[in-house]
């Protein structure tokens, strides 16, 4: 019987897993996860994501054991460990799920070369996106740079058939499965206290609940900060505990599906951007001329700690620390504030988000930060989010702010988003800081193309 190795990177599931399904149909199968210290060193594994990853791997092992198999765990270079195990088993084929980042491309290229040298066949399968990067292209280009034409092409693109979940996984005799990694061994450090439940079973239960109870109200409620009416499925998509194609299938045909699936398309859009522009995490996708970033560690620290004096911004940053997640509207507001109001380089903000987000995905995180910074796929590079107007629109009674900024829990709705109206004594009494920058002055600098002034404590709204 043919033996195959399935190298698992972030497709940590048994449902709609083309690589696993293909291998199990062919014969004995070794699902392999390699703990790669290079992934941690590159900043892709942080304490929050390590906690989620450890739980997802434990769940995957249990699901494979239920089917007669196991999850084999090794540590080291994934290319070397994969080829080593394949030779040990006398395997002929290695299966893996193709990914989009430059890091993943280098790993896939190295694996392909090592397999050629070892006489192994390497088969890369889809599964990270609904529509695989490169499968739809504009005329005369390698990828879509604007979302709307991509959305039209994506909507009409054929879908692959969802892979059948294997009933049985036949693991070769005599193989040591190895120990599962602990979160601490993957990435020691402080962990947010309220992380989502990890793993495929939690993912599928969350999808069922979302489609039944949340999807219908998505279009009207997805920007409601206090209502928290988004799916919260992004961590499961990032780690591959949930197939994006399966999610599309389960949502299609239900009330509210169209605007939700448009957001799923945005995920695919940024995947194809990242596949084409591997430097998305550190280079401007669309350079907008010389940028004069402000190098202000104190202002950056105030932003990361949620003490900027703008309650809606501070609420978002505190939610990030507490949950390892942030409402999408808050992500836009907090990112815009750092880049446009404080004039701090988007790369610093993106790195901080990646440090804490459980769904911290290089493609989505970097591309969205560049969209906000005006260096990405936004056709309006000088777009600025007014934190006060946004707060009054999407948190009208201040419930989101009061949840995350308890210093203001007894402040009236008309003041909660502009607490400087309380004056210096009022702010001191509530233990809340004055705003560290004047939004209107900062926005004027951006619109005029002037270098950002940064923090100026002498010119604060209502206090200067």
GUBAFI-745154 format. One record per residue (C-alpha): residue number from 1; residue in one letter; x negated, y, z. Coordinates in steps of 0.1 Angstrom, whole numbers, m for minus. Each point is the difference from the previous one (the first is absolute). Layout:
BEGIN
[zadren NUM, "A", [X, Y, Z]]
...
//
This chain:
BEGIN
[zadren 1, "X", [0, 0, 0]]
[zadren 2, "X", [m13, 35, m9]]
[zadren 3, "X", [m11, 22, 29]]
[zadren 4, "X", [2, 37, 0]]
[zadren 5, "X", [m11, 29, 23]]
[zadren 6, "X", [24, 29, 3]]
[zadren 7, "X", [m19, 31, 13]]
[zadren 8, "X", [23, 22, 19]]
[zadren 9, "X", [m8, 36, 4]]
[zadren 10, "X", [33, 19, 7]]
[zadren 11, "X", [27, m22, m15]]
[zadren 12, "X", [7, m16, 35]]
[zadren 13, "X", [32, m18, m8]]
[zadren 14, "X", [14, m32, m14]]
[zadren 15, "X", [30, 14, m19]]
[zadren 16, "X", [m5, 14, m35]]
[zadren 17, "X", [m37, m8, 1]]
[zadren 18, "X", [m11, m8, m36]]
[zadren 19, "X", [m35, m11, 10]]
[zadren 20, "X", [12, m24, 28]]
[zadren 21, "X", [29, m13, m21]]
[zadren 22, "X", [m22, m8, m30]]
[zadren 23, "X", [m26, m18, 22]]
[zadren 24, "X", [25, m21, 19]]
[zadren 25, "X", [16, m12, m32]]
[zadren 26, "X", [m34, m12, m12]]
[zadren 27, "X", [m11, m20, 31]]
[zadren 28, "X", [m17, 4, 33]]
[zadren 29, "X", [m4, 36, 11]]
[zadren 30, "X", [m22, 19, 24]]
[zadren 31, "X", [15, 34, 9]]
[zadren 32, "X", [m32, 19, 11]]
[zadren 33, "X", [m3, 32, 19]]
[zadren 34, "X", [m35, 14, 4]]
[zadren 35, "X", [m7, 25, 28]]
[zadren 36, "X", [m22, 25, m19]]
[zadren 37, "X", [m19, 24, 21]]
[zadren 38, "X", [m6, 22, m31]]
[zadren 39, "X", [37, 7, m1]]
[zadren 40, "X", [m1, 13, 36]]
[zadren 41, "X", [m32, 20, m8]]
[zadren 42, "X", [17, 16, m29]]
[zadren 43, "X", [27, 13, 23]]
[zadren 44, "X", [27, m22, m12]]
[zadren 45, "X", [5, m19, 33]]
[zadren 46, "X", [7, 22, 30]]
[zadren 47, "X", [14, m10, 34]]
[zadren 48, "X", [37, 5, m9]]
[zadren 49, "X", [m3, m19, m33]]
[zadren 50, "X", [m22, m27, 17]]
[zadren 51, "X", [28, m6, 25]]
[zadren 52, "X", [26, m3, m28]]
[zadren 53, "X", [m24, m21, m21]]
[zadren 54, "X", [m7, m25, 28]]
[zadren 55, "X", [37, m5, 6]]
[zadren 56, "X", [7, m4, m37]]
[zadren 57, "X", [m27, m26, m3]]
[zadren 58, "X", [14, m19, 30]]
[zadren 59, "X", [34, 0, m16]]
[zadren 60, "X", [m14, m11, m34]]
[zadren 61, "X", [m18, m29, 17]]
[zadren 62, "X", [32, m11, 17]]
[zadren 63, "X", [20, 2, m33]]
[zadren 64, "X", [m27, m21, m18]]
[zadren 65, "X", [m1, m26, 28]]
[zadren 66, "X", [38, m3, m3]]
[zadren 67, "X", [m7, m11, m36]]
[zadren 68, "X", [m27, m25, 9]]
[zadren 69, "X", [m29, 23, m8]]
[zadren 70, "X", [m20, 26, 20]]
[zadren 71, "X", [m18, 33, m4]]
[zadren 72, "X", [m37, m5, m2]]
[zadren 73, "X", [m20, 28, 16]]
[zadren 74, "X", [m36, 8, m6]]
[zadren 75, "X", [m22, 30, 6]]
[zadren 76, "X", [m26, 17, m22]]
[zadren 77, "X", [m2, 9, m37]]
[zadren 78, "X", [33, m11, m15]]
[zadren 79, "X", [m16, m8, m33]]
[zadren 80, "X", [m27, m22, 15]]
[zadren 81, "X", [25, m17, 24]]
[zadren 82, "X", [25, m7, m28]]
[zadren 83, "X", [m25, m16, m23]]
[zadren 84, "X", [m16, m19, 29]]
[zadren 85, "X", [34, m15, 10]]
[zadren 86, "X", [9, m8, m36]]
[zadren 87, "X", [m32, m19, m4]]
[zadren 88, "X", [5, m18, 33]]
[zadren 89, "X", [35, m12, m12]]
[zadren 90, "X", [m10, m7, m36]]
[zadren 91, "X", [26, 26, m10]]
[zadren 92, "X", [2, 11, m36]]
[zadren 93, "X", [20, 32, 3]]
[zadren 94, "X", [1, 31, 22]]
[zadren 95, "X", [32, 20, 0]]
[zadren 96, "X", [4, 36, 13]]
[zadren 97, "X", [23, 30, m2]]
[zadren 98, "X", [m13, 29, m20]]
[zadren 99, "X", [m3, 33, 17]]
[zadren 100, "X", [m5, 36, m10]]
[zadren 101, "X", [m27, 18, 20]]
[zadren 102, "X", [m36, 4, m10]]
[zadren 103, "X", [m10, m21, 30]]
[zadren 104, "X", [24, m28, m12]]
[zadren 105, "X", [m13, 2, m36]]
[zadren 106, "X", [m36, m4, 12]]
[zadren 107, "X", [10, m30, 20]]
[zadren 108, "X", [20, m15, m29]]
[zadren 109, "X", [m30, 6, m24]]
[zadren 110, "X", [m24, m17, 24]]
[zadren 111, "X", [24, m29, 6]]
[zadren 112, "X", [3, m5, m38]]
[zadren 113, "X", [m37, 0, m5]]
[zadren 114, "X", [m6, m25, 29]]
[zadren 115, "X", [28, m23, m13]]
[zadren 116, "X", [m16, 0, m34]]
[zadren 117, "X", [m33, m9, 14]]
[zadren 118, "X", [16, m28, 21]]
[zadren 119, "X", [21, m14, m29]]
[zadren 120, "X", [32, 11, 16]]
[zadren 121, "X", [30, 15, m17]]
[zadren 122, "X", [12, 32, 16]]
[zadren 123, "X", [37, 9, m5]]
[zadren 124, "X", [12, 34, 10]]
[zadren 125, "X", [37, 4, 6]]
[zadren 126, "X", [25, 29, 4]]
[zadren 127, "X", [18, 7, 32]]
[zadren 128, "X", [m11, 33, 14]]
[zadren 129, "X", [24, 22, m21]]
[zadren 130, "X", [34, m4, m16]]
[zadren 131, "X", [m15, 8, m34]]
[zadren 132, "X", [m37, m8, m2]]
[zadren 133, "X", [m24, 29, m6]]
[zadren 134, "X", [m8, 2, m37]]
[zadren 135, "X", [30, m19, m12]]
[zadren 136, "X", [17, 33, m10]]
[zadren 137, "X", [m21, 27, m16]]
[zadren 138, "X", [7, 33, m17]]
[zadren 139, "X", [m9, 4, m36]]
[zadren 140, "X", [m37, 10, m3]]
[zadren 141, "X", [m8, m4, 37]]
[zadren 142, "X", [m10, m27, 25]]
[zadren 143, "X", [25, 11, 27]]
[zadren 144, "X", [29, 24, 7]]
[zadren 145, "X", [m11, 32, 17]]
[zadren 146, "X", [35, 14, 5]]
[zadren 147, "X", [27, m19, 20]]
[zadren 148, "X", [32, 6, m20]]
[zadren 149, "X", [m12, m16, m33]]
[zadren 150, "X", [m15, m29, 20]]
[zadren 151, "X", [34, m4, 18]]
[zadren 152, "X", [18, m3, m34]]
[zadren 153, "X", [m25, m26, m12]]
[zadren 154, "X", [0, m18, 33]]
[zadren 155, "X", [38, m3, 0]]
[zadren 156, "X", [0, m16, m34]]
[zadren 157, "X", [m31, m22, 5]]
[zadren 158, "X", [7, m38, 2]]
[zadren 159, "X", [m5, m16, 34]]
[zadren 160, "X", [m18, m33, 6]]
[zadren 161, "X", [20, m28, 14]]
[zadren 162, "X", [m3, m2, 38]]
[zadren 163, "X", [m22, m29, 11]]
[zadren 164, "X", [17, m29, 17]]
[zadren 165, "X", [m8, m4, 37]]
[zadren 166, "X", [m18, m33, 4]]
[zadren 167, "X", [17, m26, 21]]
[zadren 168, "X", [m32, m18, 8]]
[zadren 169, "X", [m37, 10, 1]]
[zadren 170, "X", [m24, m29, m2]]
[zadren 171, "X", [m32, 8, 18]]
[zadren 172, "X", [m30, m23, m7]]
[zadren 173, "X", [m10, m24, 28]]
[zadren 174, "X", [m28, 8, 23]]
[zadren 175, "X", [m1, 38, m4]]
[zadren 176, "X", [m5, 21, 31]]
[zadren 177, "X", [25, 28, m2]]
[zadren 178, "X", [m20, 23, 23]]
[zadren 179, "X", [11, 25, 27]]
[zadren 180, "X", [23, 29, m7]]
[zadren 181, "X", [m16, 33, 6]]
[zadren 182, "X", [12, 22, 29]]
[zadren 183, "X", [9, 36, m5]]
[zadren 184, "X", [m30, 10, 22]]
[zadren 185, "X", [m24, m21, m20]]
[zadren 186, "X", [12, 17, m32]]
[zadren 187, "X", [m1, 36, 12]]
[zadren 188, "X", [m4, 9, 37]]
[zadren 189, "X", [14, 33, 11]]
[zadren 190, "X", [32, 18, 12]]
[zadren 191, "X", [33, m14, m14]]
[zadren 192, "X", [32, 19, m4]]
[zadren 193, "X", [25, m12, 26]]
[zadren 194, "X", [30, m5, m23]]
[zadren 195, "X", [m11, m19, m31]]
[zadren 196, "X", [25, m19, m22]]
[zadren 197, "X", [3, m38, 4]]
[zadren 198, "X", [m25, m16, m25]]
[zadren 199, "X", [4, m28, m25]]
[zadren 200, "X", [22, m14, m27]]
[zadren 201, "X", [29, m11, 21]]
[zadren 202, "X", [3, 34, 15]]
[zadren 203, "X", [m3, 15, m35]]
[zadren 204, "X", [29, m21, m14]]
[zadren 205, "X", [22, 7, 30]]
[zadren 206, "X", [m7, 37, m4]]
[zadren 207, "X", [10, m1, m37]]
[zadren 208, "X", [32, m18, 8]]
[zadren 209, "X", [9, 26, 27]]
[zadren 210, "X", [m10, 29, m23]]
[zadren 211, "X", [21, m12, m30]]
[zadren 212, "X", [30, m7, 23]]
[zadren 213, "X", [m1, 31, 22]]
[zadren 214, "X", [m23, 26, m13]]
[zadren 215, "X", [m2, 0, m38]]
[zadren 216, "X", [34, 16, m7]]
[zadren 217, "X", [m9, 31, 19]]
[zadren 218, "X", [m35, 4, m13]]
[zadren 219, "X", [6, 27, m26]]
[zadren 220, "X", [18, 23, 25]]
[zadren 221, "X", [m21, m8, 30]]
[zadren 222, "X", [m36, m8, m9]]
[zadren 223, "X", [m12, 35, 8]]
[zadren 224, "X", [18, 1, 34]]
[zadren 225, "X", [m30, 1, 23]]
[zadren 226, "X", [19, m8, 32]]
[zadren 227, "X", [23, m25, m17]]
[zadren 228, "X", [m29, m21, m10]]
[zadren 229, "X", [20, m14, m30]]
[zadren 230, "X", [m29, m14, m20]]
[zadren 231, "X", [m7, m37, m5]]
[zadren 232, "X", [m33, m2, 20]]
[zadren 233, "X", [m11, m28, m23]]
[zadren 234, "X", [m33, 16, m11]]
[zadren 235, "X", [m22, m20, 24]]
[zadren 236, "X", [14, m33, m13]]
[zadren 237, "X", [m5, 11, m36]]
[zadren 238, "X", [m36, 11, 7]]
[zadren 239, "X", [m10, m33, 15]]
[zadren 240, "X", [20, m20, m25]]
[zadren 241, "X", [22, m15, 27]]
[zadren 242, "X", [28, 12, m23]]
[zadren 243, "X", [0, m4, m38]]
[zadren 244, "X", [9, 33, m17]]
[zadren 245, "X", [17, m20, m27]]
[zadren 246, "X", [21, m18, 26]]
[zadren 247, "X", [9, 33, 16]]
[zadren 248, "X", [11, 14, m34]]
[zadren 249, "X", [21, m32, m6]]
[zadren 250, "X", [17, 2, 34]]
[zadren 251, "X", [8, 37, m3]]
[zadren 252, "X", [12, 1, m36]]
[zadren 253, "X", [37, 2, m4]]
[zadren 254, "X", [7, 14, 35]]
[zadren 255, "X", [13, 34, 7]]
[zadren 256, "X", [m29, 24, 5]]
[zadren 257, "X", [m24, m22, m19]]
[zadren 258, "X", [m10, 24, m28]]
[zadren 259, "X", [m16, 28, 21]]
[zadren 260, "X", [m17, m26, 21]]
[zadren 261, "X", [m14, m19, m29]]
[zadren 262, "X", [m13, 33, m14]]
[zadren 263, "X", [m22, 2, 31]]
[zadren 264, "X", [m12, m36, m7]]
[zadren 265, "X", [m9, 12, m35]]
[zadren 266, "X", [m21, 28, 16]]
[zadren 267, "X", [m20, m28, 17]]
[zadren 268, "X", [m6, m17, m34]]
[zadren 269, "X", [m8, 34, m15]]
[zadren 270, "X", [m28, 6, 25]]
[zadren 271, "X", [m13, m35, m5]]
[zadren 272, "X", [m5, 5, m37]]
[zadren 273, "X", [m16, 34, 7]]
[zadren 274, "X", [m24, m16, 24]]
[zadren 275, "X", [m8, m29, m23]]
[zadren 276, "X", [m10, 25, m27]]
[zadren 277, "X", [m17, 25, 24]]
[zadren 278, "X", [m19, m20, 25]]
[zadren 279, "X", [m15, 31, 17]]
[zadren 280, "X", [35, 11, 12]]
[zadren 281, "X", [m10, m2, 37]]
[zadren 282, "X", [m29, 25, m2]]
[zadren 283, "X", [1, 19, m34]]
[zadren 284, "X", [26, 25, m12]]
[zadren 285, "X", [22, m17, m26]]
[zadren 286, "X", [6, 33, m17]]
[zadren 287, "X", [m27, 25, 10]]
[zadren 288, "X", [15, 35, 4]]
[zadren 289, "X", [m32, 19, 0]]
[zadren 290, "X", [m23, 8, 29]]
[zadren 291, "X", [18, m4, 33]]
[zadren 292, "X", [m11, 18, 31]]
[zadren 293, "X", [9, m24, 29]]
[zadren 294, "X", [m1, 13, 35]]
[zadren 295, "X", [m23, m19, 23]]
[zadren 296, "X", [17, 4, 34]]
[zadren 297, "X", [m2, m29, 23]]
[zadren 298, "X", [21, 16, 27]]
[zadren 299, "X", [29, 7, m24]]
[zadren 300, "X", [m3, m36, m13]]
[zadren 301, "X", [1, m14, 35]]
[zadren 302, "X", [30, 21, 8]]
[zadren 303, "X", [17, m14, m31]]
[zadren 304, "X", [m9, m37, 8]]
[zadren 305, "X", [12, 4, 37]]
[zadren 306, "X", [33, 17, m8]]
[zadren 307, "X", [m7, 34, 15]]
[zadren 308, "X", [1, 24, m29]]
[zadren 309, "X", [28, 21, 15]]
[zadren 310, "X", [23, m11, m29]]
[zadren 311, "X", [24, m25, 17]]
[zadren 312, "X", [10, m19, m32]]
[zadren 313, "X", [m37, m5, m9]]
[zadren 314, "X", [m9, m10, 36]]
[zadren 315, "X", [30, m24, 1]]
[zadren 316, "X", [m12, m18, m31]]
[zadren 317, "X", [m36, m4, 12]]
[zadren 318, "X", [11, m13, 34]]
[zadren 319, "X", [23, m25, m16]]
[zadren 320, "X", [m30, m12, m20]]
[zadren 321, "X", [m20, m7, 31]]
[zadren 322, "X", [29, m17, 18]]
[zadren 323, "X", [14, m22, m28]]
[zadren 324, "X", [m28, m3, m25]]
[zadren 325, "X", [26, 13, m24]]
[zadren 326, "X", [15, 33, m10]]
[zadren 327, "X", [32, 10, m18]]
[zadren 328, "X", [m7, 8, m36]]
[zadren 329, "X", [13, 36, 2]]
[zadren 330, "X", [m22, 5, 30]]
[zadren 331, "X", [m30, m13, m19]]
[zadren 332, "X", [6, 26, m27]]
[zadren 333, "X", [3, 28, 26]]
[zadren 334, "X", [m30, m9, 21]]
[zadren 335, "X", [m22, m6, m31]]
[zadren 336, "X", [11, 34, m15]]
[zadren 337, "X", [m7, 18, 33]]
[zadren 338, "X", [m36, m14, 2]]
[zadren 339, "X", [m9, 7, m37]]
[zadren 340, "X", [20, 32, m7]]
[zadren 341, "X", [4, 17, 34]]
[zadren 342, "X", [m34, m10, 15]]
[zadren 343, "X", [m19, m3, m32]]
[zadren 344, "X", [m16, m33, 11]]
[zadren 345, "X", [m12, m26, m26]]
[zadren 346, "X", [27, m26, m8]]
[zadren 347, "X", [m26, m27, 4]]
[zadren 348, "X", [m2, 6, 37]]
[zadren 349, "X", [37, m2, 4]]
[zadren 350, "X", [2, m32, m21]]
[zadren 351, "X", [m27, m16, 21]]
[zadren 352, "X", [19, 9, 32]]
[zadren 353, "X", [33, m15, m14]]
[zadren 354, "X", [m19, m32, m10]]
[zadren 355, "X", [m14, m3, 35]]
[zadren 356, "X", [35, m2, 15]]
[zadren 357, "X", [25, m11, m26]]
[zadren 358, "X", [10, m37, 1]]
[zadren 359, "X", [10, 4, m37]]
[zadren 360, "X", [m32, 18, m7]]
[zadren 361, "X", [m4, m8, m37]]
[zadren 362, "X", [m29, 17, m19]]
[zadren 363, "X", [20, 4, m32]]
[zadren 364, "X", [32, 15, 17]]
[zadren 365, "X", [m18, 20, 26]]
[zadren 366, "X", [m26, 16, m22]]
[zadren 367, "X", [23, 7, m29]]
[zadren 368, "X", [26, 16, 23]]
[zadren 369, "X", [m26, 21, 17]]
[zadren 370, "X", [m13, 11, m34]]
[zadren 371, "X", [36, 8, m11]]
[zadren 372, "X", [4, 23, 30]]
[zadren 373, "X", [m35, 15, m5]]
[zadren 374, "X", [8, 9, m36]]
[zadren 375, "X", [m28, m22, m14]]
[zadren 376, "X", [22, m30, m8]]
[zadren 377, "X", [31, m8, m20]]
[zadren 378, "X", [21, 29, 10]]
[zadren 379, "X", [8, 23, m29]]
[zadren 380, "X", [3, 29, 25]]
[zadren 381, "X", [m35, 2, 16]]
[zadren 382, "X", [8, 30, 21]]
[zadren 383, "X", [30, m15, 17]]
[zadren 384, "X", [1, 10, 37]]
[zadren 385, "X", [24, m15, 26]]
[zadren 386, "X", [13, 27, 24]]
[zadren 387, "X", [0, m19, 34]]
[zadren 388, "X", [28, 22, 14]]
[zadren 389, "X", [23, m3, m29]]
[zadren 390, "X", [m6, m37, m3]]
[zadren 391, "X", [6, m5, 37]]
[zadren 392, "X", [33, 20, m1]]
[zadren 393, "X", [11, m20, m30]]
[zadren 394, "X", [m10, m35, 10]]
[zadren 395, "X", [1, 2, 38]]
[zadren 396, "X", [28, 26, 4]]
[zadren 397, "X", [7, m5, 37]]
[zadren 398, "X", [m36, m8, 9]]
[zadren 399, "X", [6, m36, 11]]
[zadren 400, "X", [m31, m13, m18]]
[zadren 401, "X", [m22, 28, 16]]
[zadren 402, "X", [15, m6, 35]]
[zadren 403, "X", [m8, m37, m3]]
[zadren 404, "X", [m36, 4, m7]]
[zadren 405, "X", [m7, 34, 15]]
[zadren 406, "X", [16, m3, 35]]
[zadren 407, "X", [m14, 33, 11]]
[zadren 408, "X", [28, 16, m20]]
[zadren 409, "X", [28, m24, 10]]
[zadren 410, "X", [20, 27, 17]]
[zadren 411, "X", [m5, 27, m26]]
[zadren 412, "X", [30, 12, m20]]
[zadren 413, "X", [4, m12, m36]]
[zadren 414, "X", [m4, 35, m14]]
[zadren 415, "X", [m35, 2, 17]]
[zadren 416, "X", [m12, m35, 0]]
[zadren 417, "X", [m17, 3, m34]]
[zadren 418, "X", [m13, 35, 7]]
[zadren 419, "X", [m10, m2, 36]]
[zadren 420, "X", [m23, 31, m2]]
[zadren 421, "X", [33, 19, 3]]
[zadren 422, "X", [m3, m8, 37]]
[zadren 423, "X", [m31, 22, 2]]
[zadren 424, "X", [m33, m8, 16]]
[zadren 425, "X", [15, m5, 35]]
[zadren 426, "X", [27, m23, m13]]
[zadren 427, "X", [m24, m22, m19]]
[zadren 428, "X", [m23, m2, 31]]
[zadren 429, "X", [30, m10, 21]]
[zadren 430, "X", [9, m28, m23]]
[zadren 431, "X", [m37, m11, m4]]
[zadren 432, "X", [2, 4, m38]]
[zadren 433, "X", [m28, 17, m20]]
[zadren 434, "X", [5, 30, m22]]
[zadren 435, "X", [m2, m6, m38]]
[zadren 436, "X", [m36, m2, m11]]
[zadren 437, "X", [6, 16, m34]]
[zadren 438, "X", [25, 24, m16]]
[zadren 439, "X", [18, m21, m27]]
[zadren 440, "X", [11, 30, m21]]
[zadren 441, "X", [m35, 14, m1]]
[zadren 442, "X", [m15, m34, m9]]
[zadren 443, "X", [26, m6, m27]]
[zadren 444, "X", [m7, 35, m15]]
[zadren 445, "X", [m37, m10, m2]]
[zadren 446, "X", [8, m32, m19]]
[zadren 447, "X", [23, 17, m24]]
[zadren 448, "X", [m25, 28, m7]]
[zadren 449, "X", [m28, m25, m5]]
[zadren 450, "X", [m20, 14, 29]]
[zadren 451, "X", [m22, m22, 21]]
[zadren 452, "X", [20, m10, 31]]
[zadren 453, "X", [m6, 22, 30]]
[zadren 454, "X", [4, m28, 24]]
[zadren 455, "X", [9, 5, 37]]
[zadren 456, "X", [3, 36, 11]]
[zadren 457, "X", [12, 3, 36]]
[zadren 458, "X", [5, 37, m4]]
[zadren 459, "X", [27, m2, m25]]
[zadren 460, "X", [25, m26, 12]]
[zadren 461, "X", [38, 3, m8]]
[zadren 462, "X", [18, 18, 28]]
[zadren 463, "X", [m31, 1, 22]]
[zadren 464, "X", [m26, 21, m18]]
//
